[in-house]
Amino acid sequence: MFIKILSAIESLNDKMFGLFDEYVNTLPLADFVKDAVCDSVHLIPFLFIIFVFIELFEVYFSHKLKNISNYSKKVGPLFGALLAALPQCGFSVIATPLYINRIITKGTLLAIYISTSDEAIPILLSYPEQVKVILPLLAVKIILGCSAGYLIDVLYPPKELIKADVQVEEEHDEGCCSHHLFPENAGEIILHPIKHTFSIFVMILIISLGLNYCFEAFGNELFNKILLNNSILQPILAAITGLIPNCAVSVLLTMLYISGVLSFASVVAGLSSGAGLGLIVLLKRNPDKKDTAQIIGLLLGISIIAGFIISIFH
């Protein structure tokens, strides 16, 4: 049903933005600017509808994650990986203080970090021709997050967990766009998708302008060479980039994949290391800096290894 909705929006888009495209093409702008503007504007209806659905998901499932202490550590990585795979932007933010307060294990935290994809899924959904890659991407990240989570808990046995509900501190209750993860009224459920649509639209427009300019100015060969296209080293570059705690990074990685510059293995590596705002919370609030460095190191290492393995078989 959701795919049918996207198809209907695509059909409506062609009619709605036909005149807009004609107008833009009459403006004294470079071709790469015209293409970027038209392509980005076409995504607005897709993004808004997708973010409304995501907001509803987040409102319901974020509360589930806050009660993860009700689940034993035996199913923590599985539960965390499955839940974090849902398109949203706040689960890593909620999970991090739960780990710091010894509510969840290190393996569960890493499973959540690896499985979450920030803005990748909404952007892929906005391009109907890319929908086919979503299930393989989610499946790989869930399997990777779950497997890595259990392995980490074996290698680093968790201390006794606290079996009690812990309220996430107020400052940790915010996701991207500084929105409250647990809205108190229906207005917020609509307001945040509007704000989020605008912010992601701006990111996509800026990245599209940059990519289009680079392709036009330097050509595909030089641009691909800079980004190590078709190189086994590309997953390393993508994974390191993914560590930057900003949703703009997941937008960039996804757009590079859609443009054909990043391989599937590299986008998996980059999105797996991208724990989003959760890493900021970890860096700020975890009193054990050695533990923080270990988590980041494990996250980066697992993502790179996964990228290498996928590049061999894909």
C-alpha positions in Angstrom: 0.0 0.0 0.0 2.8 2.4 0.9 4.5 1.7 -2.4 1.2 2.5 -4.2 1.0 5.8 -2.3 4.5 6.7 -3.5 3.7 5.8 -7.1 0.6 8.0 -6.9 2.7 10.9 -5.6 5.2 10.3 -8.4 2.4 10.5 -11.0 1.0 13.6 -9.4 4.4 15.2 -9.2 4.9 15.0 -12.9 1.7 17.0 -13.4 2.2 19.4 -10.5 5.8 20.3 -11.3 5.7 20.3 -15.1 5.2 24.0 -15.3 7.7 24.6 -12.5 10.3 22.7 -14.5 9.5 24.7 -17.7 9.9 27.9 -15.7 13.2 26.9 -14.2 14.6 25.9 -17.6 13.9 29.4 -18.9 16.1 31.0 -16.2 19.6 32.1 -17.0 21.2 29.4 -14.8 23.8 26.7 -15.5 22.4 23.4 -16.4 23.7 21.7 -13.3 21.8 24.2 -11.1 18.6 23.7 -13.1 18.8 20.0 -12.7 19.6 20.1 -9.0 16.7 22.5 -8.3 14.1 20.6 -10.3 15.2 17.2 -8.9 15.2 18.4 -5.3 11.9 20.2 -5.5 10.2 17.0 -6.9 11.2 15.2 -3.7 9.3 17.5 -1.3 5.9 15.7 -1.4 7.7 12.3 -1.0 9.7 13.5 1.9 6.7 15.1 3.7 4.5 12.0 3.4 7.4 9.7 4.5 8.3 11.9 7.5 4.6 11.9 8.7 4.7 8.1 8.7 8.1 8.2 10.4 6.9 10.6 13.1 4.0 8.2 13.9 6.5 5.3 14.1 8.9 7.3 16.3 6.2 8.3 18.7 5.1 4.7 19.3 8.3 2.8 19.1 10.5 5.3 21.0 8.5 4.5 24.2 9.2 0.8 23.5 12.9 1.4 23.4 12.8 3.3 26.7 11.4 0.1 28.3 14.1 -2.1 26.8 15.2 -3.0 30.4 12.2 -5.3 30.5 13.9 -7.6 28.0 16.8 -9.9 29.1 20.3 -9.3 27.7 19.9 -12.5 25.8 17.5 -10.8 23.3 18.8 -7.2 23.7 20.9 -7.0 20.5 18.2 -8.7 18.4 15.5 -6.4 19.9 17.7 -3.3 19.5 18.7 -4.1 15.9 15.1 -4.7 14.8 13.8 -1.6 16.5 16.6 0.7 15.3 16.1 -0.4 11.7 12.7 1.5 11.6 13.1 4.8 9.8 13.5 7.4 12.6 16.2 9.7 14.0 16.0 9.3 17.8 16.6 5.8 18.8 20.4 6.1 19.1 19.9 9.2 21.3 17.6 7.3 23.6 19.7 4.2 23.7 23.0 5.9 24.7 21.9 7.1 28.2 20.4 3.7 28.7 23.8 2.2 28.1 25.5 4.8 30.3 23.1 4.0 33.1 23.7 0.2 32.7 20.2 -0.5 31.5 21.4 -2.2 28.2 24.6 -3.9 27.3 27.4 -2.7 25.1 26.4 -5.2 22.5 22.8 -3.9 22.4 24.1 -0.3 22.1 26.3 -1.2 19.1 23.5 -3.2 17.5 21.3 -0.1 17.7 24.1 2.1 16.3 24.8 -0.2 13.4 21.2 -0.9 12.5 20.0 2.7 12.5 20.3 4.6 9.2 19.2 8.2 9.9 17.9 9.7 6.7 18.9 7.0 4.3 15.6 5.1 4.1 13.4 8.2 3.6 15.7 9.5 0.8 15.7 6.1 -0.9 11.9 5.9 -0.6 11.8 9.4 -2.3 13.4 7.8 -5.4 10.9 5.1 -6.5 13.6 3.5 -8.7 15.7 2.9 -5.5 13.0 1.3 -3.4 14.3 -2.2 -4.4 17.5 -1.6 -2.5 15.8 -0.8 0.8 15.0 -4.4 1.9 18.6 -5.7 1.2 20.1 -2.7 3.0 17.9 -3.1 6.0 18.4 -6.9 6.1 22.2 -6.5 6.0 22.3 -3.9 8.7 19.9 -5.8 11.0 22.0 -9.0 10.6 25.2 -7.1 11.0 24.0 -5.2 14.1 22.5 -8.3 15.7 25.6 -10.5 15.0 28.0 -7.8 16.1 25.9 -7.1 19.2 26.0 -10.7 20.4 29.7 -11.1 19.6 30.5 -7.9 21.6 28.6 -9.2 24.6 30.6 -12.4 24.5 34.0 -10.6 24.1 33.1 -7.9 26.7 30.7 -9.6 29.2 28.3 -7.0 30.6 28.3 -6.1 34.3 25.1 -6.6 36.2 22.4 -4.6 34.5 20.0 -2.3 36.5 16.5 -3.7 36.2 14.5 -0.5 36.6 12.9 2.1 34.4 15.2 5.1 33.9 13.9 8.3 32.6 16.0 9.7 29.8 17.3 13.1 30.8 15.4 16.0 29.3 18.3 17.1 27.1 18.4 13.6 25.6 14.8 13.8 24.7 15.6 15.7 21.5 16.2 14.3 18.1 17.2 16.0 14.9 15.8 19.5 14.2 15.7 19.9 18.1 12.3 18.3 18.1 10.9 16.5 21.2 11.0 12.7 20.8 7.8 12.3 22.7 5.4 15.0 21.4 2.6 16.0 23.7 0.0 17.0 21.1 -1.0 16.2 17.5 0.3 19.6 16.3 3.9 18.5 16.9 3.3 15.3 14.9 2.6 17.5 11.8 5.0 20.4 12.6 8.1 18.2 12.8 7.6 16.5 9.5 7.2 20.0 7.9 10.5 21.2 9.5 12.2 18.0 8.8 11.1 18.0 5.1 12.5 21.5 4.7 15.8 20.8 6.4 16.4 17.6 4.4 15.3 19.3 1.2 17.9 22.0 1.7 20.6 19.3 2.4 19.6 17.4 -0.7 19.6 20.6 -2.8 23.1 21.6 -1.6 24.5 18.2 -2.0 22.9 17.8 -5.5 24.4 21.2 -6.5 27.8 20.1 -5.4 27.6 16.7 -7.0 26.3 18.1 -10.3 29.0 20.8 -10.4 31.7 18.2 -9.7 30.5 15.9 -12.4 30.3 18.8 -14.9 33.6 20.4 -13.9 35.8 17.4 -13.4 33.9 14.6 -15.1 33.0 11.2 -13.8 36.5 9.7 -13.9 38.3 12.2 -11.8 35.4 12.4 -9.3 35.2 8.7 -9.0 39.0 8.5 -8.5 38.8 11.0 -5.7 36.2 8.9 -3.9 38.0 5.7 -4.6 35.2 4.3 -6.8 35.7 0.6 -7.6 38.4 0.4 -5.0 38.4 -2.0 -2.0 39.5 1.0 0.1 36.3 2.9 -0.5 34.4 1.3 2.4 37.1 2.6 4.8 36.6 6.2 3.5 32.8 5.8 3.8 32.9 4.3 7.3 35.2 7.1 8.5 32.8 9.7 7.0 29.8 7.9 8.6 31.3 8.6 12.1 30.6 12.3 11.8 27.5 12.8 14.1 25.2 14.7 11.8 22.3 13.5 9.7 23.7 15.5 6.7 26.3 12.7 6.5 23.7 10.0 5.9 22.1 12.3 3.3 25.5 12.7 1.6 26.3 8.9 1.6 22.8 8.1 0.3 23.0 10.7 -2.5 26.5 9.4 -3.5 25.1 5.9 -3.7 22.1 7.0 -5.8 24.6 8.9 -8.1 26.5 5.6 -8.6 29.7 6.9 -6.9 29.5 4.8 -3.8 29.1 1.0 -4.0 26.5 -0.9 -2.0 29.3 -2.2 0.2 30.5 1.3 0.9 27.1 2.7 1.7 26.5 -0.1 4.1 29.9 0.7 5.8 29.1 4.4 6.0 25.6 4.0 7.2 26.6 1.3 9.7 29.2 3.5 11.4 26.7 6.5 11.4 25.2 6.4 14.8 23.9 10.0 14.4 23.3 12.2 17.4 23.8 9.2 19.7 27.6 9.6 19.4 27.3 13.2 20.6 25.5 12.0 23.7 28.0 9.3 24.3 31.0 11.7 23.9 29.4 14.3 26.3 27.9 12.0 28.9 29.9 8.8 29.2 32.3 9.4 32.2 34.5 6.5 31.0 36.3 8.1 28.0 38.3 4.9 27.4 34.9 3.0 27.1 33.7 5.7 24.6 36.8 5.3 22.5 36.4 1.6 22.5 32.8 1.8 21.4 33.7 4.2 18.5 36.6 1.9 17.6 34.5 -1.2 17.5 31.8 0.7 15.5 34.3 1.8 12.9 36.1 -1.6 12.7 32.9 -3.6 12.4 31.6 -1.2 9.6 34.8 -1.5 7.7 35.0 -5.3 7.9 31.4 -5.5 6.8 32.1 -3.3 3.8 35.1 -5.4 2.8 33.1 -8.7 3.1 30.2 -7.3 1.1 32.5 -5.9 -1.6 33.9 -9.4 -2.2 30.6 -11.0 -2.7 28.5 -8.2 -4.2 
